[in-house]
Amino acid sequence: MINENYYFSDLTNLFSPNSVAVVGASSNPIKVGGRVVYNLLKSDLQGEIYPVNPKAIDIQGLKAYQSLDVIEGKIDVVAICLPAKLVLSTLKQCEDKGVKFIIIATSGFAELGEEGRTIQNEIKNFAKQTGIRIYGPNVPGLFNLKKRIGISISPRFAPETFIPGNVGLATQGGGMGRALLDSNDIGIGFKYWASPGNEADLEIADFIKFYADDDDIDVITILIEGIKNGKKFMEASKYARQKGKSIVALKIGQTASGQQAVLSHTGALAGEQKVIDAVFKQCGIVKANDIDELINLSWLISTYGIRKARRVGIMSFSGGGNGILADKCALNGLNVVNLETDTLSKIKAEMPDNVDIRNPLDLTTYVFERPELFNEFLGYLANDPNTDILIVPIPYMLGENTKKMTRSVLSEMDKYDIPIIPLWTSRSGDPEVSYEWMKQKKKPFFTTFSEAAKIIGIYADHYERHEELNSAIELMDTKTSTSTDLQDELFEYYNLTEYESKYLLTKNYIPSTTDIKTANVEEAVKAANEIGYPVVLKVESKDILHKSDIGGVVVGVENEEEVKEAYVSIHKNVEKYAPNAEVKSILVQEMAEQGLEMILGYKKDPIFGGVIMLGLGGIYVEVLKDITMRALPVVDLDIDGMIEELKGKKLLFGTRGQLRRDIDALKQAIQQFAAFTYKNEAYLSEIDINPLMVYEEGKGVKALDGLVVLNERSSKHGASL
């Protein structure tokens, strides 16, 4: 089920309108308004086209209208092809006319600076107030390839060449969208293409949701520069996965240079890559790293669906080629499996005694003497119960021999239940008909060993991730009911002290050290005796976030005399290094046993909202940046994944003679932490538990220090704890 808090519309009339009005229409097909009309005339639009231009009588053979209000018929879509400063006045006419969708094809909005951003914000507000959905501004148009309709500014629009299929395409960027559409020629069939530009209203998430509800679409291919509403994006993506759709995505702006290019292109924020990677994983989105991967993954999944592909069979006449491919497969997590004894026996019966029969299967030059064996052996491998997918390299040109094998693999590949993938690696400059035949087949094939292994490896991962997510257990609904609601708590300042922070952690079932606040040295001595030595003394102040830096912490205090000395020392250090700090008390704390130091944290991401972080402490986080993240809400699979992704995870599971740590207790703490932060996203800005000590198996975890920062607007003036 989709969350009703997010506004999703049925976009059928946008892609399949009964009528389109073009405001700013022109008889000159070089101008934007002229190209839109020209392309509509080339479309198979089963409805009316209304060119609007107060200075024209007819446009490209169609009657021209002075304004929208003189058009008698209903209008589903209005395409505005006017300069930015004239757009707002046209919107009001659309509202009066009862228009369902507005396309703003022109640029000059948020991507160009403050003035354009102001106009774009007014467009956004108009959409919210009226409910009219707006596509744009700064869009190249959209295509319905199945119905051969294009509301487009493209100078190259040839609907008669469209090969419709089961892929829904949405791209932030018209140029790269057209590059992806060009893959129609190799066999990727698209039903729709949308490129929502600056996304004043409709955004990528809206198209993911619309495509997810379309029974014709199996794969949703997206190229994104920035995400406007992270929660809505996650909601749509999870919904698509639940509907059995695969999302393949390329995120532009993974580096500082790329992010700057994105900002200047559509005015979008690129977002933190670590968070986006986590979101992709949580939503089951297949991540592509370049345009070639995006095309090849979409091609493979749209052709063969979501299926097992981990176990690979390889067959070729080149032993060296087989070896290279086997290496590449292993490096990409694929298993070059052992074949069944029955399969091996059948092959051995046909091959010379001196040929070693195994997977990869080396046909040797013997196959040139008996070419019929190629089809026969291909069938044996394809039917072997141990193989999920079969790769057939043809590494170099051999004239008629190559042609025979190519014809064989292309004719046989449709007969079996597993994907059979040809691999053509020849770099010969001479034209080779075998390669052209592969292209004409319009089924996935590859041209390098590395590319084949990497794409198939990701394909195998996709099936397994899909199955995992199908069985994932939701945590937030069951856990949040026991979590503290911060609107019921009373804190004097938004920067909570350590004592206040750990009070919240303990209240939410995250074990913490025993702490006692003291107002004078006598109370400190009494507290230390009550807790038991050794103890730790810490300054308690909202104004001092990093206590150790100013000498505000004394550890290993062994007796009453040392308590008194530590108490005085902390006050002196505060007076010297933080003279303006308000000291509320000195905290006396149990001296916890040493364990494995970890960090558990929360931050508010500007795009996705609440994000929890887990990492190993000390050098691991400082030098190795060993941190993993998940956006809220999380499922049990996310918590397992966070632990599994840590570079130093072996320290948790026991390594080099060390004992296994209490992983179950760690998972429980993360679950409770996620539930508390998810319930209170509106109030929280940041949480840092550092260190969270993880003890030996069965001995639990304990927060030794903690910092909670509320949103400034959520703190309430009142008595502090």
N, C-alpha and C positions, 0 to 999 in steps of 0.2 A: 504493500500500500504506500501511496505517496503522501508525504506530510502536507496537509492542507494549509499550513502556514506559508507555503511558498506558492506564488501565483504563476501557474502554468496554464497556457491557453492551447486550444486546438488550433493548429496552424494550417489546417487543410485549405482554407480559403486563401491563404497567403500563397501557397504553392499551386493551387488549382482554382484560380479566381474565375468567376463568371463574367467579371467586367473589370477593366483597368483604366484609370484616368491618368494621363501624364501631364502634370503641371510644369510648364516650361518646355512644352513640346516644340520641335523645330522640324523644318523640311530639310535641314542640312544634317545628313547622317554622321558628319564628323563631330558635331556638337553633342553634348551629353543627352539633351532632350531629344535630339534627332536619332541618336543610336538606340535609345530605349524604344521609340516608336518603330524604328526599322526592324529591331529584333522581335518585337511583338508580332509584327506582320509576318515574319518568317516562322513564328511559332504555330503550333496547332491549337491555339486558344479557341475554345468553343464558346465565345462570348464577345462582348463589345469592347472596343478600344476607343477611348475618348481623349483626343489630343486637346489640351487647354493652352491657349495662347491668345491674349486679347488683340494681338496685331495681325492675326491670320484668319483666313476664310477656310482654307483647307490645308492639310498637312499630309504629305506623302499619300495623297489620294483619299484621305479620310476627312470628314467634316470636322472643322476646328470649332472649339467653344471658347467664349470670352472668359468664362469663369466656371467654377464647379457648380454654383447654384443654378445655372441655366440648363444643366444636364437633367433630363427627365428621369432616366433610369436609375436603378440602384447601383452603387459603386462598392465593390468588395475591397479593391486596392487602389490607393493613390500613390503614384511615383512622383516625388517632388524633385525636379531637376533645376532648382533655382539657387542663386548665391545664398550663403548662410544668413545674411541679414534680412532676407525676404521670406525665410521659412516660417517664422512664428506666425505671421499674419495668415499664411495658408493653412496652418493647423486648425484655426478657428473655423474656417470654411469646411474643412473635413468633418469637424464635429457636427456642424449644422446639417451636413449632408448625410450623416449616419454611416460614415465610412468605417469598415472593420479594421483595415490595416493600412499603415502609411510606410512607404519606403522613401528614405531620404538619401538620394544617390550622390549628392554633392559633398565636397569636403570644406574645410575652413572652420572646424569646431574645436573640440578640446585638444586635438593634436597640434594646434597652432598657437595656443597660449590662452591668456586670461579672458580676453574678449570672446573668443570662440567657446571657451569653457562655460562662460555665463549663459550663452545661447543654448548650449547643450543641456545645461541644468534646467532651463525653462522647458525644453523639449521633454526631459525626463519627468518633470512635475506635471506637464500636460497629460502624459500617458497615464500617470497615477490617478489624476483627477477624473479623467474621462473613461478610462478602461480601454481606449483605442490602443492597440499594440503597434509600436513603432519599430521598424527595422532600419537601423542606422543610428546616426548619420555616417557618411563616409563609406558607403558600401558599393561594391561592384555589381550588385544584383543577386539573383538567385536562379537556379535551374530546377525544373521538374523533368528529369530525363525520361521518365516513363511516358509522360504525356507530351513530351517535346515542347515544353513551355519555358521561355526565358524572359524574365523581366530584368534586363541586363544592359550595362553600358559597354559591354565587350565589343571591340571592333571585329572579333572573330567568333561568330556565333553560327554554328552549323548543326542545327537540331537533327537534320537528316542522317548525321553520322553517329548519333548517340546509340550506345549499347546499354540499355537499362539493366539493372541487376539488383543485388541484395545488400548494397552498401549505402548507408546514409553518410554524407560528407558535410562537415562543418569546419570552416577555417577562419581564423582571424588573420586576414591578409588575402586579398583577391589574387595577387600574382601567384603565390604558392598554391592557392586553391586551383587555379588553372593548370599548374604543373601537375597536381594530383589527378585532375580530370583527364589529363593526357594519357594516364595509365589505362584509360578506357580502351586504348588501342591494343594493349597486351592481354586484355581479358577481364579486367576488374569492372564489373557492372555497377553503376551507381543509380540510385533512384532519385535522390535529391542532392543538391549542393546549396549551402547557405554560407555567407560570409558576413557576419553582422556588424562589421566595422567598429565604431566607437561604443556600441552597445549602450546607448542612452536608455533603452528599455529592453527589448529582446536581447538575450545573451546566449552564449554557447549552451548553457544548461537547458534553456528552453527547447533547443533543437535536439539535444540528447533525449529529453523526455518525449518529444513528439516522435522521434525516430523509434524510441523504445516501444511505443504503442502501435507501430506499423508492422503488420504481419509480413509484409514483403521484405522487411529489413532484418538481417541477421548480424551485420557488423556496422558499428558506428565509428567512423574514422574522423578524428579531430586534430587540427593543428592549432595550438593556442599560444598566444603571446602573454596574456594576463587573464586573471579570473576576477570578475567583479564581486560576486557573492560566493564565497567559498562553501558555506553551508548549503546553499541551493545547488551548487555544482555537485557536491557529495550526494545530496538527496537524489538528484536526477541520475547520477552515475550508478548508485546502488540500486535504484529502481530498474534501470536498464539491465543490470546484471541479473536481478531477480526475474526479469522477463526473458532471460536466456540469451540476451544480446552480448556480443563482445565489443568492448570499446578499445580502440587502438589509438594512442595519442602521442604526438610529438610536441614537447614544450619548448618554445623558443625563449631565449633569455636565461640560459643557465649560467652565464658568466656576466661580469660587469659590463663588458662591451656589448654583449647581446641584450642585456637589460636596457642599456641606453638606447639602442636601436629600436627596441620595442616602444619605449616611452615616446620617442620622436615620431613613431609610425601611427599609433592609435591613441597615445596618451594613457596607455594602460600601465598599471604596476605589474611587474613580472612576478614578484613574490619570491620567498626564500625557497631555494631548490630542495633543501633537505625536507622541508614541510610538504612540498608538492610531491616529492618522491614517496613520502609516507602516505599521503592521501591516495595516490595512484594504487599503492599496494592495498590499502584498506578497501578500496572500491573495486578491486579486481581489474583495474585498467592496465592494458598491455602498453608498456613504455617503449617507444621508439626513440633512438638517439639521432637519427637524421632522416632526410626525406626518403632515401632508398629503403631504409628499414620500415618506415611507415607504409610505403607502397607494398613491399614484399610481405609484411605481416598481414596487412589487410587482404592481400591477394590469397595468401595461404589459408587464412581463417575463413574467408568468404567462400572459398572453393570446397574446403574439406570440413568445416565446422569445428566445434570444440571437441577434441578427442585425444586419446592417449598418443604420445609420440616419443616417449623416452627411449624405447628399445628400437635400435636402428639396424637395418640390414643394408649391406653395401655390395654391389656387384659391378665389376668392370673388367676390361681386358688389360688394364694397366695395374700391375702390382704396386708400383710406386705411388700411383694416384690413389689407390686404395689405402695405402699407409698414411699418406698425407691427410686424407679425409678422416680416417680413424683417429688420428691425433687430434684434429680439429673438433671432432665430435666429443672426444673425452674432455677436452678443455672447455667445452660448452655444456658439460653436465649430461651428455647423452651416453647411453650404454650400447656399445657394439656387442650385441648379445651372441651367446652360443646358440647355434641352430640345433633343432631336434635331431636325434639320431636317425630317424626315418628320412628326414630331409637330406642329411649328409650321405646316407647310403644311396639314395636315388641319384645324387650328383656324382658320387664316386663311380657308380656303375657305368657312367657315360664318359668319364674323363680318363686320360692316361694315368698309369700307376704312379708316375713320378710327380704328380701335382698334389700339393697339400690342400685338402678341402676343408675350408673353415669360413667363418665370417670375419672380415670381408672376403667375398668370393672372387678369386682371381681366375678369370676365364682363359687367360694366357692367349697366345696366338692360335691355339687349337680351335678357338671359336671361329676363326677365319676359314678353317677347313670344313667345319660343320656349323654353319650359321644358324641352323634350326635349333641348336642348343640354347641360343640366347633366349628365345621365347619360353622354352621348356624350363630353364633354370630360373628365369624371372618369376615364373608361376610357382615354382617350389618355394622360393624365398618369400613371395607375397602371401602364400598360404601357410607358412610356418607360424605356429601359434606364439612363438617367442618374439616376432617382429611386429612393431606398431607402424613402422614407416620404412620405405625402401628408397635408397638413393642410388641412382645409376649414373656414375661419372662417364662422360665421353671426353677424355682429356685432350685429344688431338685429332687432326683430320687424317682420314685414311681412305679418301675417295669412296668407292662403292661399298667398302666394308663399313665405313661410318654411316653411310646412307641406310644400309640394311638395318643396322642396330638402332638408328634413330627411328626408322619406320616401325620397327618392332616395338620399341618402348612406348611410342605414341599410340600405337594400335592396341597394345595390351593394357595400358594404364587404367582404362575405364572398366576392365573386366573384374577387378579385385576390390575387396573391401577396405584396403589400406591405401594411403597416399603413396604414389610412385612418383618420385621427383627426379627428372633428368638434370644432369649437371654438365654444362658445356663450358670448357675452360680454354679452348684454343684461342690464341691471340693472332692467328694468321690474318694477314691483310687481304687474302683472297676471299672473295665471296664464297660462302659454303651453304648449299641448299639445306643441309641438315639443320643448321641454326635457324634458318627462315621457317622451316617446318615446325620447329619448337615454338616460335613466336605465333605462328598461325593456329596452333592447337589451342592457344589461349588458356593454358593450364600452367600453374606455377613451375618455373624452372630457374636455375641459378647459373651464374657465370664464374664464380670463384668458390674454392673449397671453404674459405673462411666465412663467406656470406651464407652459404648453405647451412653450415653447422651452427652458426650463431642464430639465424632465423628459426631453424627447426628447434634449437635449444629453448628459445623464448616461447615458441609454440607449445612445446612440451610443458614448460613452466605454467603457461596459461591454463591448460587443462587442470593441472594439479591444484593451482590456486583457486580456480573456479569450484572444484570439488570441496576444498577446504572451507571456503566461504559459505557454501551451501549448508555445511554442518556446523558453522560457527554459532556460539551461544551468546545471545545478547546479555550484557551485564548491567547496563545503566538502569533499566526499569526495575530490576530486582534489588539493586544496591542503593539507589538514590533515596528510597523511602526512609532509610536509617541514617542518612547523612544530615549534618547540621545545615539548617537554612540560615544563611548569614543575615537575612533581613530581620531575624529575631535576636541577633547579637548586638551588643552595645560596645563600641570601641571609641576611644577619644580621638585617635588619629588614624590616618590610612596606612602609615608605616607601623605595623605592629611590632612590639618588642619580641624578643626571643621567647619570653615567658608566655605572652599572649598567643604567639604563633604555635608553640608546642601544646598549649591548652587546646587549640583547635584541632591539631593533629591527633592528640590523645582522644579527644571527644569523637573523632571520626575513625577510631580503631587502628590508628597507626602508632605502635608502641614508641614511647619516648622516654628519655631519662627522667628520673625523679628530680624536680627542681623546687627550691624554696626561695621566695623573695625575702630579703632582709633589709631593714632600714638603718641598722647600726651594727657595730662590731660585735656586740653582745648577742644580737639575734643571729649573726653569721656563725658564731661559735656554737650556739644552740642548734642551729640547722645542721651544721657539719656533724655534730655528735649524733643527731637523730638519723641522718642518712647513713653514716658510717664512713670511716676513712678508707682510702684517700678520696678527696673531693676536688671539685673544680670551682673556682670563683670567677664570675664574669660581671662586667658592668651591664646594667639594664637601662638602655636609653634609646628612644626613638630616633635620636639624632646621630647615633653611631651605628652604622650598618656593618662595618668591618672592625670588630672589636680588637682582634689580634694586632692590627696595624698600629694601634695607639697604645699597646700594652694594657689592654682592658681585660685580659684573660690570664689567669694563673692556674696551671694544672699540677696535679700530683701533690696536693696539699695534704700533709700526713698527720697533723696534730693541731691542737688549739692555738699554740704559739704561731705556727705557720699561717693559720687562718687570719690571725690579727695582722701579721705582716703583709699578707696578700691583700687584705682589705684596704690597708693604708696605701700600699703601692698602687693599686688600681685608681684610687682617688687622686693621687699625685699625678699619675700619667694622664688622666682625663683633664685635670687642671692645666697641664702643660701642653698637651697636643690637641685637645678639643675643649677649650675654655668656655665656649658658648653652649656646649651640650647640656641638656637638662637630664640629670641623672635621677632616675626614679627609684632605683634600688641596686643592691648588689645581689646577684643570683648565686646561690650555692647549689651545686649540682653533683650528682653522683659521678664518680670517675668510672666510666663504662669500660668494660673489657675490650681489648683490641679484636677486631674482626676484619672482614673485607670491606673496605670503604667504597660506598657507592653514592651516587647523587640522584635524587628524584626531584623533578621540578615541574613547574607550570609557567606558561607565558601566554599572553594574548597576542595571537597573530593577527595582523591587520586585515587579512583576507579570510582565513579559516576560523578565526576565533580561538577558543581554548585549545592549547596544545600541551600534552604532557611529554616530559623528557626523562630518559634514563641513561645513566652512564656510570662507568667505573671512575672512582675518585683518584686523587693524587695526580701522578704523572700521566695517567691514562687520559684524563680529561684535558689536562693542561698542554701536553705535548702531542698526544696522538689524536686528540679531539674525538675520543671514543664515546660518542653520544648518539642515541637513537630517539626518534620522535614518533608520536601518533596524534592526529587531530581527534578531538572529542566529537561524538561518543565513540567508545571502543568496545570491541567484543573480546572474548577470551583468547581468540587467535592472535589478536594484536599484542596482548601481553606476552604470550609465548614468543611471538616474533621479535619483540623488542629485546628480549633476553638473548635470543638466538643470533641477532644481528651484531651484538657487541663483539668487537675484535678480541677483547680479553675474556670472553665467556668461559674459557677453560678454567679460569680461576674460580668460577662458581661451581663447576662440575667436578673439580678436584684434578690437580695435575702435579706431576713431579713429587709424588708422595704426600701432597697436602690433602686434607679431608674435604669432602663435598660440603658445600654450603647449604643453608636452609632455603632452597629455591621455592618450596611451597609457601613459606612465610613471606618471601619476597614478592611472589605473585599476589598473595593476599593483600599485602600492603599497597601494591600498585593498583589493585582493583578498588580498594577503599579510597585511595587518593584520587583515582579517576572519577569515581562516583561523586565524591565531595566537590571536586572542581567542576564537573559537568553540571551539577545542580546549582552551582553558584557562579557560573560564568559571568553573569551580569555584575557581580560585585568584586570579582578578583582581577588583579592586574598581574601579579607575579607571586610565585612560591618557590623557595629554594630550601630543600632539605639536604644539608651537606655538613657532615657525612650521614648517610643512612648506613649504619653498620650491619653487615650480614654475617651471622655467626654460623657455626657448624650445624649440620643437619640436625633438626629437632630442637635447636636453641633459639630460633627466631631471629628477628631483626629489631633494631632500635635506632630512633632518630636522636642524634647527639646535638644537633643544632638545626634551627629552622628560622626562616624569615617569610612572613606573609605580608604582601603589600596589596591593599585594597584599592579599588578605583577611588579617586578623590571624592567623587560625588556620592559614594556609598558609605563613607565613614559617618558615624553619628556621634555627636558630642554627648558625653556622659561619663560615668565613672569607668575607669580602666580596671582591668583585673588586678 
